[in-house]
């Protein structure tokens, strides 16, 4: 059962690029540093430049786990309209 759960957890949602910029832009200035640190910790992002890359270029083929994790962080800060999506373009490598 545990193996089956892990496969579900890591399954990509769709062949789209997911952006959480919309949610990030709605944060108050005093919330942004806290949310950035929390996102970096939960997503295992080790540098601010990489965080900026994900913020601006989106996440390709996001897993359900990451989608729910990011959504939960923003909801705890009062933001519910978080995501923009766009179809994947051929030749772009996933982030």
N, C-alpha and C positions, 0 to 999 in steps of 0.2 A: 504494500500500500504506500509506504513512504516513497519508493522509487516512482510510482505513478504520480504522486503529488508533486514531486520535484519536476517531472516532465511537464505537468500542467503549469506549474509556477514559472517555468522558463520559456514557455511558448510565446512567440511573437504574436501581437494582435493582428496586424495587417501590413501589407506592403505600402506603408505610408511613413512619412516623416512627421513626428509629433513635436510640437513646440510648446513650451510652458511659458514663453515670454509674456503672453497676454496676462497670465496670472501674476507673474513677477512684477509687471508694470503697475498693477493695481495695489501693490503693497505700499504702505506708508514708508517714508524714508527710514524711520527708526526700526522698522520690521525687516528691511532688506538684508542687513548683515546677519541677523539671527537666522533668517530663512536660508540664506546662502550657506552658512555654516552647517545647518541641519541637512540641507540637500547634499552638500559635499560629503558629509559624514555618512549618510545613509546610502548614497550612490557610490561610495568609495572613490571619490574624486580627490586627487592629491594636490592639485594646483589651481590657483585662480584663473590662469589662462585657459586651462581645459574646461573649467566651469563656464567661462565666457563663450567658449566654442560651442558647448552643448546648448547654452542659453540661446545663442544666435543662429546656430545651424540646425538645431533640433536633434532628436534621437530617432534614428532609423530602426524600423522593425522592433519597436519597444516591447518588452515583455509585459504581461499582465501584472506581474509582481511590481516592476518599476513604475508602471502607470498608476497603480493603486497607492504605492508608497508616496509618490510625488503629489498625487491628488489629496491624500490624507494630510500631508504637511501644509498645503495651502488652505485646506478647509479648516484646520485648527487655527489659522490666522484670519478666518473670515472671508476667504476668497473661494468662490465656487465656479466662476467662469474662467477656467485655467488654460484650456487647450485650443490650439489651432493645428490643423493637419493639412498636408498636401501629399499628392501621390508621389511615389518614389520615381526619380528619373534614372534611366539606365546609365550605368557607368559611375554613379556616386557610391562611394563606399560607406557602409553604415558606421555611425558613431556609437 
